[in-house]
Amino acid sequence: LMWEVGRRKGALLVFAEHRYEPLSHPCLQGLDNCMGYCTTAQALADYAAVVRAVKDKFSAETSPVVAFGGSYGGMLSGWFR
């Protein structure tokens, strides 16, 4: 559905993946809990940076952004609001 609606609306669909998922878990020397850096707050900050970069790249400063997802992605979408 998103592909069809996106095409009709002239939208750019961007999919961002949560840092360190699924197989890129870091192991930082001297840190006991590297996954402590994999928080929802950091995921939201990452997504905000992606939105800013995409808007800058496409000169789309006033273009609206719609976040969506299911399960964990859906929660992030709601919080991103």
Secondary structure as the mmCIF struct_conf table of DSSP 4:
data_model
#
loop_
_struct_conf.conf_type_id
_struct_conf.id
_struct_conf.beg_label_comp_id
_struct_conf.beg_label_asym_id
_struct_conf.beg_label_seq_id
_struct_conf.end_label_comp_id
_struct_conf.end_label_asym_id
_struct_conf.end_label_seq_id
HELX_RH_AL_P HELX_RH_AL_P1 MET A 2 LYS A 9
TURN_TY1_P TURN_TY1_P1 GLY A 10 GLY A 10
TURN_TY1_P TURN_TY1_P2 ARG A 19 TYR A 20
BEND BEND1 PRO A 22 LEU A 23
TURN_TY1_P TURN_TY1_P3 GLN A 29 GLY A 30
BEND BEND2 ASP A 32 ASP A 32
HELX_RH_3T_P HELX_RH_3T_P1 CYS A 34 TYR A 37
HELX_RH_AL_P HELX_RH_AL_P2 THR A 40 LYS A 57
TURN_TY1_P TURN_TY1_P4 PHE A 58 SER A 59
TURN_TY1_P TURN_TY1_P5 GLU A 61 THR A 62
BEND BEND3 GLY A 70 GLY A 70
TURN_TY1_P TURN_TY1_P6 SER A 71 SER A 71
HELX_RH_AL_P HELX_RH_AL_P3 TYR A 72 PHE A 80
#
